[in-house]
Amino acid sequence: MTGPLNDVRVLDLTQHIAGPYATKLFADYGADVIKIERPGGDPSRRLGPYKGGEPHPEKSGTFFYFNTNKRSVVLDLKDERGREAFWRLLESADLVVESFRPGVMDDLGIGFDAIHERRANVPLVSITNFGQVSPYRDYKGSDLVLYAFAGEMFSTGLLEREPVKMYGTAALVQSGSAAATALMGALMAGRYQGVGQHVDFSIADSHLVGVDRRHATVMGYQYSGRKSLRSPGAAIGMLNGVFPCQDGWVDLQGGGPRFTNAREFLGYPDWMEDTKWDDPAIQMNPEAIEEFNAFFYVWLLEHTKREIWEAARKVRFLCGPLFTIDEVFEDENFRARGFWELAEHEELGQVEIPGRPFLMSETPWELRRPAPLLGEHTAEVLGEAGYDAGAINELASAGVAEVR
């Protein structure tokens, strides 16, 4: 089986989350992604969770997931001999992707102009926090900073508490997905039009125009000055919000016009026979909400999240059980769809990981190899670039390359 990108070679100089996820999508669909790591490796190798709970650069779950199907080459690009190896690898590359701070590639002597001079049809995609020419280009960023700066964080969370961001690195993963689109566009232009472009991808901009409701709220503020703020519980009415239940929590949207199905949803309880519940205005009445919730919370605590989910589907309420990681892993739907893939790894042993993000019938997703050990493929890849065993050993002895 071969993937749709099996004739594409990518030089991947990205680190952490967003860039590696973009190149992971290429690798998982067949591209030969050569991950060029600094001595010591991608910093994400030092991010948990770790199998067994003990920190280890080859046991990072974060690194493992974001780097499947890639080959690892360790090169010191600050050394002239490391840069020479990079140029040799460029000769067979279709695309170069990096996520250094703005200016680092030029400082190393391998920036866009230098790449374009050697391979005019090879694009360079630069993924940075705020972009190459932004007034914030030299600011430091993190998942929290970027989502607060350009995301929807100001309107998420409880009104009486601090605002909250998306869980974990979800926003950076979304940016990586958007960056993959930029990679594909640059690749097509280089391959079919002979145009090697320098694509400036800003993670903050991808949050600003793409994460959750942000683009709509920005436009609303621009044209009307209206801010989308967090609402107190009473302001969102009945049957709207995140609620506790017998075995966890559910996110439910059953208010507004959907509220007409509330009796069926709750099993036609006696206390809802009163016709006052038919008045749409009552949904926003604080006293009525308090009365309704006194009954509703008892009902919730008598039912599991799956029971509530099923009842909501029958009456066309929007509802999502808030599953724990363990529940997602064991979920029968994911299992039936074959979403989980079994990988074999030298340090981790057998591990199950999330598989394909979508289905392609003709050229499917394939797990060809697990995430690489640090420098696992240095000798192999440099050999393909014309280095003999002696030259590779010299680079390794000088600390320019790392060979396993």
C-alpha positions as CSV (number, residue, x, y, z in Angstrom):
1,M,0.0,0.0,0.0
2,T,1.4,3.5,-0.9
3,G,0.1,6.8,0.3
4,P,-0.9,9.8,-1.9
5,L,2.3,11.6,-1.0
6,N,4.7,8.7,-1.5
7,D,6.8,10.6,-4.1
8,V,7.3,13.6,-1.9
9,R,10.4,14.3,0.3
10,V,10.3,16.8,3.1
11,L,13.1,18.3,5.1
12,D,11.5,18.9,8.5
13,L,13.3,21.3,10.8
14,T,10.3,21.9,12.9
15,Q,10.0,21.4,16.7
16,H,7.4,21.1,19.5
17,I,3.8,20.7,18.3
18,A,2.4,22.8,15.4
19,G,5.1,22.2,12.9
20,P,5.6,18.5,13.6
21,Y,1.9,17.9,13.4
22,A,1.8,19.5,9.9
23,T,4.7,17.3,8.7
24,K,3.3,14.3,10.5
25,L,0.2,14.5,8.3
26,F,2.5,14.4,5.2
27,A,4.5,11.5,6.7
28,D,1.4,9.5,7.6
29,Y,0.1,9.8,4.1
30,G,3.3,8.5,2.5
31,A,5.8,11.4,2.3
32,D,9.4,10.7,3.2
33,V,9.8,13.2,6.0
34,I,13.4,13.6,7.1
35,K,13.3,15.2,10.6
36,I,16.5,17.1,11.0
37,E,17.1,17.5,14.8
38,R,19.6,19.6,16.7
39,P,22.1,17.8,18.9
40,G,20.0,16.7,21.9
41,G,16.9,16.4,19.8
42,D,13.6,18.1,19.4
43,P,12.6,19.7,22.8
44,S,9.3,17.8,22.6
45,R,11.3,14.7,23.5
46,R,11.4,16.2,27.0
47,L,7.6,16.6,27.2
48,G,5.4,14.0,28.9
49,P,3.5,11.9,29.3
50,Y,6.1,9.2,29.7
51,K,5.4,5.6,29.7
52,G,6.0,4.3,33.2
53,G,6.1,7.9,34.5
54,E,9.9,8.3,34.3
55,P,11.2,11.1,32.0
56,H,13.2,9.7,29.1
57,P,13.8,11.3,25.6
58,E,12.8,8.2,23.8
59,K,9.6,7.6,25.9
60,S,7.8,10.9,25.4
61,G,4.2,10.3,24.3
62,T,4.1,13.8,22.9
63,F,7.1,13.3,20.6
64,F,5.9,9.8,19.7
65,Y,2.5,10.9,18.4
66,F,3.7,13.9,16.5
67,N,6.5,12.2,14.7
68,T,5.3,8.9,13.4
69,N,6.5,7.7,10.0
70,K,9.5,10.2,10.0
71,R,13.2,9.5,9.8
72,S,15.5,11.2,12.3
73,V,18.8,12.8,11.3
74,V,20.9,14.7,13.9
75,L,22.9,17.6,12.4
76,D,24.6,20.6,14.0
77,L,23.6,23.3,11.5
78,K,25.8,25.8,13.3
79,D,28.8,23.9,11.9
80,E,29.8,24.3,8.3
81,R,29.9,20.6,7.8
82,G,26.4,20.2,9.2
83,R,25.2,22.8,6.7
84,E,27.0,21.0,3.9
85,A,25.0,17.9,4.8
86,F,21.8,20.0,4.7
87,W,22.6,21.2,1.2
88,R,23.2,17.6,0.0
89,L,19.8,16.6,1.4
90,L,18.2,19.6,-0.3
91,E,19.2,18.1,-3.7
92,S,16.5,15.5,-3.4
93,A,13.9,17.5,-1.4
94,D,10.6,18.8,-2.6
95,L,9.8,21.0,0.4
96,V,11.6,22.5,3.4
97,V,9.7,23.3,6.7
98,E,11.2,25.1,9.7
99,S,10.0,26.6,13.0
100,F,13.0,28.5,14.3
101,R,12.7,32.1,15.5
102,P,12.5,34.6,12.7
103,G,16.0,35.3,11.3
104,V,17.6,32.0,12.5
105,M,17.6,30.4,9.1
106,D,19.3,33.4,7.6
107,D,21.8,33.5,10.4
108,L,22.7,29.9,9.8
109,G,23.1,30.6,6.1
110,I,20.3,28.3,5.0
111,G,17.5,30.9,4.6
112,F,15.1,31.2,1.7
113,D,17.4,33.2,-0.5
114,A,20.2,30.6,-0.1
115,I,17.7,27.7,-0.8
116,H,16.2,29.5,-3.8
117,E,19.6,30.1,-5.3
118,R,20.3,26.3,-5.2
119,R,16.8,24.9,-5.9
120,A,14.5,27.6,-7.3
121,N,11.5,25.4,-7.3
122,V,11.8,24.2,-3.7
123,P,9.5,26.2,-1.2
124,L,10.4,27.0,2.3
125,V,7.6,27.2,4.9
126,S,8.4,29.0,8.1
127,I,6.1,28.4,11.0
128,T,6.5,30.9,13.9
129,N,4.5,32.2,16.8
130,F,3.7,35.6,15.3
131,G,5.1,35.6,11.7
132,Q,8.3,36.8,10.1
133,V,7.3,40.4,9.6
134,S,4.9,41.0,12.6
135,P,5.7,43.7,15.1
136,Y,5.5,40.8,17.6
137,R,7.9,38.6,15.6
138,D,10.5,38.5,18.4
139,Y,8.1,37.9,21.3
140,K,8.1,34.6,23.0
141,G,5.0,32.5,22.8
142,S,3.4,29.4,24.3
143,D,0.1,27.5,23.8
144,L,-1.4,29.7,26.6
145,V,0.0,33.0,25.3
146,L,-1.0,32.4,21.7
147,Y,-4.5,31.3,22.5
148,A,-4.9,34.3,24.9
149,F,-3.4,36.7,22.3
150,A,-5.4,35.6,19.3
151,G,-7.9,33.0,20.3
152,E,-11.3,32.8,22.0
153,M,-10.0,32.5,25.5
154,F,-11.6,35.8,26.7
155,S,-15.1,34.3,26.3
156,T,-14.5,30.8,27.7
157,G,-14.8,29.7,31.3
158,L,-17.0,30.7,34.2
159,L,-17.9,34.3,34.6
160,E,-16.7,34.5,38.2
161,R,-13.4,32.7,37.4
162,E,-10.4,33.4,35.2
163,P,-10.8,32.7,31.5
164,V,-9.6,29.3,30.2
165,K,-7.9,28.0,27.1
166,M,-8.5,24.8,25.1
167,Y,-7.3,21.7,26.9
168,G,-3.6,20.7,26.4
169,T,-2.1,21.6,23.1
170,A,-5.4,21.4,21.1
171,A,-5.0,24.9,19.7
172,L,-1.5,24.2,18.4
173,V,-2.7,21.0,16.8
174,Q,-5.3,23.0,15.0
175,S,-2.6,25.4,13.8
176,G,-0.6,22.4,12.6
177,S,-3.5,21.2,10.6
178,A,-3.9,24.6,9.0
179,A,-0.1,24.7,8.3
180,A,-0.4,21.4,6.5
181,T,-2.7,23.1,4.0
182,A,0.0,25.8,3.5
183,L,2.6,23.1,3.0
184,M,0.4,21.4,0.3
185,G,-0.2,24.7,-1.5
186,A,3.5,25.5,-1.5
187,L,4.4,22.0,-2.7
188,M,1.9,22.2,-5.6
189,A,3.2,25.6,-6.7
190,G,6.8,24.3,-6.6
191,R,6.0,21.0,-8.4
192,Y,3.6,22.1,-11.1
193,Q,4.5,25.8,-11.6
194,G,8.2,25.7,-10.8
195,V,7.8,28.4,-8.2
196,G,9.6,28.0,-4.9
197,Q,7.9,30.4,-2.4
198,H,8.7,31.5,1.1
199,V,5.5,30.9,3.0
200,D,5.2,32.8,6.2
201,F,2.9,30.9,8.6
202,S,1.9,32.6,11.8
203,I,0.4,30.4,14.5
204,A,-1.2,33.5,16.1
205,D,-2.9,34.4,12.8
206,S,-4.2,30.8,12.4
207,H,-5.8,31.2,15.9
208,L,-7.2,34.6,15.0
209,V,-9.0,33.5,11.9
210,G,-9.6,29.8,12.6
211,V,-10.0,28.7,16.2
212,D,-13.5,28.1,17.4
213,R,-15.6,31.2,17.1
214,R,-12.8,33.8,17.0
215,H,-13.1,35.0,13.4
216,A,-16.8,35.7,13.9
217,T,-16.3,37.6,17.2
218,V,-13.4,39.6,15.6
219,M,-15.7,40.7,12.7
220,G,-18.5,41.5,15.2
221,Y,-16.2,43.8,17.2
222,Q,-14.8,45.4,14.0
223,Y,-18.1,46.3,12.6
224,S,-20.2,46.9,15.7
225,G,-17.9,47.2,18.7
226,R,-19.7,44.3,20.4
227,K,-17.6,42.1,22.6
228,S,-18.4,38.4,23.1
229,L,-18.2,38.0,26.8
230,R,-18.7,35.1,29.2
231,S,-22.2,34.9,30.4
232,P,-23.5,34.0,33.9
233,G,-25.4,30.8,34.1
234,A,-28.8,32.5,34.2
235,A,-28.0,34.3,31.0
236,I,-27.8,31.1,28.9
237,G,-31.2,29.8,30.1
238,M,-32.5,26.4,30.8
239,L,-31.0,23.1,29.6
240,N,-27.9,24.9,28.3
241,G,-24.4,24.3,29.8
242,V,-22.2,21.6,31.3
243,F,-24.0,19.5,33.9
244,P,-23.0,16.8,36.3
245,C,-24.5,13.3,36.0
246,Q,-24.2,9.9,37.6
247,D,-20.8,9.1,36.1
248,G,-19.3,12.4,35.1
249,W,-20.4,15.4,33.0
250,V,-22.4,16.2,29.9
251,D,-22.4,19.3,27.7
252,L,-26.1,19.9,26.8
253,Q,-27.8,22.5,24.5
254,G,-31.5,21.9,24.8
255,G,-32.8,25.4,25.3
256,G,-34.3,28.0,23.0
257,P,-36.7,26.4,20.4
258,R,-35.4,22.9,21.3
259,F,-36.9,23.3,24.8
260,T,-40.3,22.3,23.4
261,N,-39.0,18.7,23.5
262,A,-37.9,19.0,27.2
263,R,-40.8,16.9,28.5
264,E,-40.0,14.0,26.2
265,F,-36.3,14.3,27.0
266,L,-37.0,14.0,30.8
267,G,-39.5,11.2,30.4
268,Y,-42.7,13.3,30.9
269,P,-42.3,14.0,34.6
270,D,-45.3,15.1,36.6
271,W,-43.7,18.4,37.6
272,M,-43.5,19.5,34.0
273,E,-47.3,19.2,33.4
274,D,-47.7,22.8,34.4
275,T,-48.3,24.9,31.3
276,K,-46.0,27.6,32.5
277,W,-43.1,25.7,31.0
278,D,-44.5,26.3,27.6
279,D,-43.8,30.1,27.8
280,P,-40.5,30.7,25.9
281,A,-39.7,33.7,28.2
282,I,-39.6,31.5,31.3
283,Q,-36.3,30.0,30.1
284,M,-34.5,33.2,31.1
285,N,-36.3,33.8,34.4
286,P,-33.7,33.2,37.2
287,E,-36.4,32.0,39.7
288,A,-37.8,29.6,37.2
289,I,-34.3,28.3,36.3
290,E,-33.7,27.6,39.9
291,E,-36.9,25.7,40.2
292,F,-36.3,23.8,37.0
293,N,-32.8,22.9,38.1
294,A,-33.9,21.6,41.4
295,F,-35.8,18.8,39.6
296,F,-33.3,18.5,36.7
297,Y,-30.2,17.9,38.8
298,V,-32.0,15.0,40.6
299,W,-32.8,13.5,37.1
300,L,-29.2,14.0,35.9
301,L,-27.7,12.3,38.9
302,E,-30.0,9.3,38.3
303,H,-28.7,8.8,34.8
304,T,-25.3,8.1,33.2
305,K,-23.7,10.3,30.5
306,R,-24.5,7.7,27.8
307,E,-28.1,7.5,28.9
308,I,-28.4,11.2,28.7
309,W,-26.7,11.3,25.4
310,E,-29.1,8.7,24.0
311,A,-32.1,10.6,25.3
312,A,-30.8,13.8,23.8
313,R,-30.3,12.3,20.4
314,K,-34.0,11.1,20.3
315,V,-35.2,14.7,20.8
316,R,-32.5,16.3,18.7
317,F,-30.8,18.1,21.5
318,L,-27.2,19.0,21.1
319,C,-25.4,16.9,23.6
320,G,-21.8,15.6,24.2
321,P,-20.7,13.4,27.0
322,L,-17.4,14.6,28.5
323,F,-15.5,11.4,28.3
324,T,-12.3,10.8,30.2
325,I,-9.2,9.6,28.3
326,D,-9.8,6.0,29.5
327,E,-13.4,6.2,28.2
328,V,-12.3,7.5,24.8
329,F,-9.7,4.7,24.6
330,E,-12.2,2.0,25.3
331,D,-15.1,3.6,23.3
332,E,-16.9,1.0,21.2
333,N,-17.4,3.4,18.3
334,F,-13.7,4.2,18.0
335,R,-12.9,0.5,18.4
336,A,-15.4,-0.6,15.7
337,R,-14.0,1.9,13.3
338,G,-10.4,0.7,13.8
339,F,-9.3,4.1,14.9
340,W,-6.5,2.9,17.2
341,E,-3.2,1.6,15.7
342,L,-0.7,-0.7,17.3
343,A,2.9,0.4,17.1
344,E,6.1,-1.3,18.0
345,H,8.9,0.8,19.5
346,E,12.3,-0.2,20.7
347,E,12.0,1.7,24.0
348,L,8.2,1.8,24.5
349,G,7.4,-1.7,23.3
350,Q,3.8,-2.1,22.0
351,V,1.7,1.0,22.2
352,E,-1.7,1.9,20.8
353,I,-2.0,5.4,19.3
354,P,-4.6,7.4,17.4
355,G,-4.7,6.4,13.8
356,R,-5.9,8.1,10.6
357,P,-7.6,11.5,10.9
358,F,-9.8,10.8,7.9
359,L,-10.3,8.0,5.4
360,M,-9.1,7.9,1.8
361,S,-10.4,4.9,-0.1
362,E,-7.8,4.7,-2.9
363,T,-4.5,5.7,-1.1
364,P,-5.1,5.2,2.6
365,W,-3.3,6.2,5.7
366,E,-0.6,3.8,6.9
367,L,1.6,3.4,9.9
368,R,4.9,2.4,8.3
369,R,7.2,3.1,11.3
370,P,6.9,4.5,14.8
371,A,8.4,7.8,15.8
372,P,12.2,7.6,15.3
373,L,14.8,7.3,18.0
374,L,17.2,10.3,18.1
375,G,19.5,10.0,15.1
376,E,18.1,6.6,14.2
377,H,18.4,7.2,10.5
378,T,21.4,9.6,10.3
379,A,23.7,7.1,8.7
380,E,21.0,5.8,6.4
381,V,19.9,9.2,5.1
382,L,23.4,10.6,4.8
383,G,24.4,7.5,2.9
384,E,21.6,8.2,0.4
385,A,23.0,11.7,0.1
386,G,26.4,10.3,-1.1
387,Y,28.3,10.1,2.2
388,D,30.4,6.9,2.7
389,A,30.8,5.2,6.0
390,G,34.1,6.9,6.7
391,A,32.7,10.4,6.1
392,I,29.7,9.7,8.3
393,N,31.9,8.5,11.1
394,E,34.0,11.6,10.8
395,L,30.9,13.8,11.2
396,A,29.8,11.8,14.2
397,S,33.3,11.9,15.8
398,A,33.3,15.7,15.4
399,G,29.9,16.0,17.0
400,V,28.4,17.4,13.8
401,A,26.1,14.4,13.4
402,E,24.7,11.8,15.8
403,V,24.6,8.2,14.6
404,R,23.0,5.3,16.5
